[in-house]
Amino acid sequence: MLRALHAWYGREARDLPWRKSTDAYRVWLAEIILQQTRVIQGTPYYERFLREFPSVEALASASEETVLKCWEGLGYYTRARNLLRCAQTIVEKYAGRFPSTASELQKLPGIGPYTAAAIASIAFGERVAVLDGNVIRVLTRWFNIAECVDTASTRRFLQELANDLMPRHCNHGLHNQAMMELGARVCTFQQPLCGSCPVRRYCAAQAAGTVTQRPVRAVKPQPPHYTIVVAAIKQRGRYLLGKRPSEGLLGGLWEFPGGKVQEGEDLVRALRREINEELGIEIIPKKQVATVRHAYSHFRVTLHVYLCGISSGKPKARWHTELVWVKPADFDQFAFPQANRKFLPLL
């Protein structure tokens, strides 16, 4: 079974830039970028990061602002902040050298069991199996596993199964990549290409006719929706931006001020209240310039953006860590949340 899988990977593996090297820095960078990100979207970011930060030392010496700007558009910005923290830790505590075992790698910021296993096996040859969504899908179909994969007990079982499957005498990094490649390109979530699968004769779900029923997932509730009001406060040709606190959702990014509409509030009243609470000023909403819809991993938002002037007061950073007045021509110098990026051209 595994011989057929490895032979298939040798023939069919995609020519991806991070597969050209087993350097731990490049493997780590690729794995962090590709979390929650499709290969076609993540590849330009990987190449950009290598140009900007060709080594872990170069990344460690960068500012958070520079790293966030380079990351802009990928989402899940905690990954970017942890990327910087991890690089700094490796330089300060490990003299710029990555630990070579999965157990040691997991002690670093932003590196969990999957990422640690990927780095340890690909860069250092450790016999430790990766368990990501692709591998979970492959295993539950190969062995026709009917238990819900969202439970801790099933995850532990799948990790043990993946570890047991890995041959002792093989290229362990290659094996892990072959498993992930099979899940990404053949054993896909929708419309799996069973006719092209190199190991279909060994697949229990294929024999039982349950391929499309595996893996079994818990039913997720509908994500909540929030209505947000945003003030594009303009003065002397510049717009007011605030920097979000480093910790928390979208930490360290710049945004136009605003907030959630409370139950029973109309949009303009909510906007006046939010800006007064956030900046300590009174505003004049002049006109609505955009309505933007955006989906995050666990909730959805609709942003109502108003062009505003100031009627009284001087803006103070009550919640933001910093405020700046910026010309539209200089927007590209700042890292914005993707929802804000959607309406920038209208300003």
C-alpha positions as CSV (number, residue, x, y, z in Angstrom):
1,M,0.0,0.0,0.0
2,L,2.6,2.5,1.1
3,R,5.0,1.5,-1.7
4,A,2.3,2.4,-4.2
5,L,1.6,5.7,-2.5
6,H,5.3,6.7,-2.5
7,A,5.7,5.7,-6.1
8,W,2.7,7.8,-7.0
9,Y,4.1,10.8,-5.1
10,G,7.5,10.4,-6.9
11,R,5.7,10.7,-10.2
12,E,2.9,13.1,-9.5
13,A,4.1,15.5,-6.7
14,R,3.5,19.2,-7.5
15,D,6.6,21.3,-8.1
16,L,6.2,23.7,-5.2
17,P,8.9,26.1,-4.1
18,W,9.2,24.9,-0.5
19,R,9.8,21.3,-1.7
20,K,13.1,22.4,-3.3
21,S,14.8,22.5,0.1
22,T,14.7,20.7,3.4
23,D,16.0,23.8,5.2
24,A,14.1,24.1,8.5
25,Y,13.5,27.8,8.1
26,R,11.8,27.3,4.7
27,V,9.8,24.3,5.8
28,W,8.6,26.2,8.9
29,L,7.7,29.3,6.9
30,A,5.7,27.3,4.3
31,E,3.8,25.3,7.0
32,I,2.8,28.5,8.9
33,I,1.7,30.3,5.7
34,L,-0.3,27.3,4.5
35,Q,-2.3,26.9,7.7
36,Q,-5.9,27.8,6.7
37,T,-4.6,28.9,3.3
38,R,-4.8,27.2,-0.1
39,V,-1.5,26.5,-1.9
40,I,-2.4,28.8,-4.8
41,Q,-3.0,31.7,-2.4
42,G,-0.1,31.0,-0.1
43,T,2.7,30.5,-2.7
44,P,3.1,34.2,-3.5
45,Y,3.3,35.0,0.2
46,Y,5.9,32.4,0.7
47,E,8.0,33.8,-2.1
48,R,7.5,37.4,-0.8
49,F,8.6,36.4,2.8
50,L,11.8,34.8,1.5
51,R,12.6,37.9,-0.5
52,E,12.0,40.2,2.5
53,F,13.3,37.8,5.2
54,P,15.8,35.3,3.6
55,S,16.8,33.9,7.0
56,V,15.4,33.4,10.5
57,E,17.8,36.1,11.6
58,A,16.4,38.6,9.1
59,L,12.9,37.8,10.2
60,A,13.8,38.1,13.9
61,S,15.1,41.6,13.4
62,A,12.0,42.9,11.5
63,S,9.4,45.0,13.1
64,E,5.9,43.7,13.8
65,E,4.6,46.4,11.4
66,T,6.7,45.1,8.6
67,V,5.8,41.5,9.1
68,L,2.0,42.3,9.3
69,K,2.3,44.3,6.1
70,C,4.0,41.4,4.3
71,W,1.3,39.1,5.7
72,E,-1.6,41.4,4.8
73,G,-4.5,39.6,3.1
74,L,-3.7,36.1,4.4
75,G,-5.9,36.5,7.5
76,Y,-5.5,34.8,10.9
77,Y,-3.0,37.4,11.8
78,T,-2.0,35.6,15.0
79,R,0.1,33.4,12.7
80,A,2.1,36.5,11.6
81,R,2.7,37.7,15.1
82,N,3.7,34.2,16.3
83,L,6.0,33.9,13.2
84,L,7.9,36.9,14.5
85,R,8.0,35.8,18.1
86,C,9.1,32.3,17.0
87,A,11.9,33.7,14.9
88,Q,13.1,35.9,17.8
89,T,13.0,32.9,20.2
90,I,15.1,30.8,17.8
91,V,17.7,33.5,17.4
92,E,17.8,34.4,21.1
93,K,17.6,30.9,22.7
94,Y,18.8,28.6,20.0
95,A,21.5,30.7,18.3
96,G,19.4,30.7,15.0
97,R,19.1,26.9,14.7
98,F,15.8,25.1,14.8
99,P,15.3,22.3,17.3
100,S,15.4,19.0,15.5
101,T,12.6,17.1,17.3
102,A,8.9,17.6,17.2
103,S,8.7,17.6,21.0
104,E,11.2,20.5,21.2
105,L,9.6,22.4,18.3
106,Q,6.2,22.4,20.0
107,K,7.8,24.6,22.8
108,L,8.1,27.5,20.3
109,P,5.4,30.1,19.7
110,G,2.9,29.2,17.1
111,I,4.1,25.7,16.5
112,G,1.5,23.0,17.3
113,P,1.7,19.2,16.9
114,Y,1.1,19.2,13.1
115,T,3.6,21.9,12.3
116,A,6.2,20.4,14.6
117,A,5.8,17.0,13.0
118,A,6.1,18.4,9.5
119,I,9.3,20.3,10.3
120,A,10.9,17.5,12.3
121,S,10.2,14.9,9.6
122,I,10.9,17.0,6.4
123,A,13.9,19.0,7.7
124,F,15.4,16.5,10.2
125,G,14.1,13.1,9.2
126,E,12.3,12.3,12.5
127,R,9.9,9.4,12.3
128,V,6.8,11.3,13.4
129,A,3.5,11.5,11.4
130,V,1.6,14.6,10.5
131,L,-2.1,14.8,11.1
132,D,-3.8,17.6,9.2
133,G,-7.2,17.7,7.5
134,N,-5.9,16.0,4.4
135,V,-4.4,13.1,6.3
136,I,-7.5,12.7,8.5
137,R,-9.6,12.4,5.3
138,V,-7.3,9.8,3.8
139,L,-7.1,7.7,7.0
140,T,-10.9,7.7,7.7
141,R,-11.5,6.5,4.2
142,W,-8.7,3.9,4.1
143,F,-10.0,2.3,7.3
144,N,-13.6,3.4,6.9
145,I,-13.6,5.0,10.4
146,A,-17.2,6.0,11.4
147,E,-16.3,7.9,14.6
148,C,-16.6,11.7,14.7
149,V,-13.1,13.1,14.0
150,D,-13.9,16.2,16.0
151,T,-13.5,14.4,19.3
152,A,-10.3,14.3,21.2
153,S,-10.4,10.5,21.5
154,T,-10.7,10.0,17.7
155,R,-7.9,12.5,17.0
156,R,-5.6,10.5,19.4
157,F,-6.6,7.3,17.7
158,L,-5.9,8.8,14.2
159,Q,-2.5,10.1,15.4
160,E,-1.5,6.7,16.7
161,L,-2.7,5.1,13.4
162,A,-0.7,7.6,11.3
163,N,2.4,7.0,13.5
164,D,2.0,3.2,13.1
165,L,1.6,3.4,9.4
166,M,4.9,5.2,8.8
167,P,7.6,2.7,7.8
168,R,10.7,2.7,9.9
169,H,13.0,2.6,7.0
170,C,11.9,5.3,4.6
171,N,12.2,9.1,3.9
172,H,9.8,10.1,6.7
173,G,9.4,13.6,5.3
174,L,8.5,12.2,1.9
175,H,6.0,9.9,3.4
176,N,4.2,12.7,5.2
177,Q,4.2,14.8,2.1
178,A,2.8,11.9,0.1
179,M,-0.1,11.5,2.6
180,M,-0.9,15.2,2.4
181,E,-0.6,15.3,-1.4
182,L,-3.0,12.4,-1.7
183,G,-5.6,14.1,0.4
184,A,-5.1,17.5,-1.3
185,R,-5.3,16.2,-4.9
186,V,-7.1,12.9,-5.1
187,C,-8.8,12.0,-1.8
188,T,-10.6,15.4,-1.8
189,F,-13.4,16.5,0.4
190,Q,-15.9,16.9,-2.5
191,Q,-15.9,14.6,-5.5
192,P,-12.9,12.4,-4.6
193,L,-11.0,11.0,-7.6
194,C,-11.2,7.4,-6.6
195,G,-10.6,6.2,-10.1
196,S,-7.2,7.9,-10.1
197,C,-6.2,6.9,-6.5
198,P,-3.0,4.9,-6.4
199,V,-4.2,3.0,-3.3
200,R,-7.9,2.5,-4.0
201,R,-7.6,-1.3,-3.9
202,Y,-6.7,-0.9,-0.2
203,C,-9.5,1.6,0.7
204,A,-12.2,0.1,3.0
205,A,-14.6,3.0,2.4
206,Q,-14.3,2.5,-1.3
207,A,-15.2,-1.2,-0.9
208,A,-18.1,-0.3,1.5
209,G,-19.4,2.6,-0.7
210,T,-19.0,5.1,2.2
211,V,-16.3,7.4,0.7
212,T,-18.4,10.5,0.6
213,Q,-19.6,9.8,4.2
214,R,-16.0,10.0,5.6
215,P,-14.8,11.7,7.6
216,V,-17.7,12.1,10.0
217,R,-17.8,15.6,11.4
218,A,-19.8,17.3,14.1
219,V,-22.6,19.6,12.9
220,K,-21.5,23.2,13.3
221,P,-23.9,25.9,14.2
222,Q,-24.5,28.9,11.9
223,P,-21.9,31.6,12.6
224,P,-23.2,34.7,14.2
225,H,-23.6,37.9,12.1
226,Y,-22.7,41.4,13.3
227,T,-23.6,44.8,11.9
228,I,-20.7,47.2,12.1
229,V,-20.6,50.9,11.5
230,V,-17.3,52.5,10.3
231,A,-16.3,56.2,10.2
232,A,-14.0,57.4,7.4
233,I,-13.2,60.6,9.2
234,K,-11.7,63.1,6.8
235,Q,-9.8,66.3,7.6
236,R,-7.6,68.4,5.3
237,G,-7.4,65.5,2.7
238,R,-6.4,62.9,5.3
239,Y,-8.3,60.1,7.0
240,L,-8.0,59.0,10.6
241,L,-6.7,55.5,11.3
242,G,-6.3,53.6,14.5
243,K,-3.9,50.8,15.3
244,R,-5.6,47.8,17.0
245,P,-3.9,46.4,20.2
246,S,-1.3,43.7,19.4
247,E,-3.2,41.0,21.3
248,G,-6.6,39.7,20.1
249,L,-8.5,39.7,16.8
250,L,-6.6,41.5,14.0
251,G,-4.0,42.6,16.5
252,G,-1.5,45.2,15.3
253,L,-3.5,46.1,12.1
254,W,-4.7,49.6,11.2
255,E,-8.3,50.3,10.8
256,F,-11.0,53.0,10.4
257,P,-12.7,53.5,13.7
258,G,-16.1,52.1,14.5
259,G,-17.9,49.2,16.2
260,K,-21.0,47.0,16.6
261,V,-24.5,48.3,16.3
262,Q,-26.5,47.5,19.4
263,E,-30.0,46.1,19.3
264,G,-32.6,48.8,18.5
265,E,-30.0,51.4,17.3
266,D,-30.1,52.9,13.9
267,L,-26.8,53.1,12.0
268,V,-26.1,56.8,12.4
269,R,-26.8,56.8,16.2
270,A,-24.6,53.7,16.6
271,L,-21.8,55.4,14.7
272,R,-21.9,58.6,16.8
273,R,-21.9,56.6,20.0
274,E,-19.0,54.3,18.9
275,I,-16.8,57.1,17.8
276,N,-17.5,59.1,21.0
277,E,-16.6,56.1,23.1
278,E,-13.6,55.2,21.0
279,L,-12.1,58.6,20.2
280,G,-13.8,61.1,22.6
281,I,-15.1,63.3,19.7
282,E,-18.4,64.3,18.1
283,I,-18.7,63.6,14.4
284,I,-20.9,64.7,11.5
285,P,-21.8,61.7,9.3
286,K,-22.1,63.1,5.8
287,K,-23.0,60.2,3.6
288,Q,-22.7,56.4,3.4
289,V,-19.9,55.5,1.0
290,A,-19.9,51.7,1.2
291,T,-21.5,48.5,2.5
292,V,-19.1,45.6,2.8
293,R,-19.7,42.0,3.7
294,H,-17.0,39.8,5.0
295,A,-16.7,36.4,6.6
296,Y,-14.3,35.4,9.3
297,S,-13.7,31.8,10.5
298,H,-16.4,32.0,13.3
299,F,-18.6,34.9,12.4
300,R,-19.7,37.2,9.6
301,V,-19.9,41.0,9.4
302,T,-21.6,43.7,7.4
303,L,-19.7,47.0,7.5
304,H,-21.6,50.3,6.8
305,V,-19.0,52.9,6.0
306,Y,-19.8,56.6,6.4
307,L,-17.7,59.6,5.3
308,C,-17.6,61.9,8.4
309,G,-16.3,65.2,9.7
310,I,-15.5,66.3,13.2
311,S,-17.9,68.7,14.9
312,S,-16.1,68.9,18.3
313,G,-13.2,67.5,20.2
314,K,-9.7,66.2,19.4
315,P,-9.4,62.4,18.7
316,K,-7.7,60.5,21.5
317,A,-6.5,56.8,21.4
318,R,-8.9,55.4,24.1
319,W,-8.8,51.9,22.7
320,H,-6.4,52.0,19.8
321,T,-2.7,52.0,20.7
322,E,-2.0,54.8,18.1
323,L,-3.8,57.2,15.8
324,V,-2.6,58.8,12.6
325,W,-3.9,61.0,9.8
326,V,-3.1,59.4,6.4
327,K,-3.5,60.5,2.8
328,P,-5.2,58.0,0.5
329,A,-2.0,57.8,-1.5
330,D,-0.2,56.4,1.5
331,F,-2.8,53.7,2.4
332,D,-0.5,51.0,0.9
333,Q,2.1,51.7,3.7
334,F,-0.3,50.3,6.3
335,A,-1.5,46.8,7.0
336,F,-5.3,46.7,7.1
337,P,-7.9,44.0,7.8
338,Q,-9.2,42.6,4.6
339,A,-12.7,44.0,5.3
340,N,-11.2,47.5,5.4
341,R,-9.2,46.8,2.2
342,K,-12.5,46.2,0.4
343,F,-13.7,49.8,0.6
344,L,-10.3,51.6,0.4
345,P,-10.7,52.2,-3.4
346,L,-14.0,54.2,-2.7
347,L,-12.0,56.7,-0.6
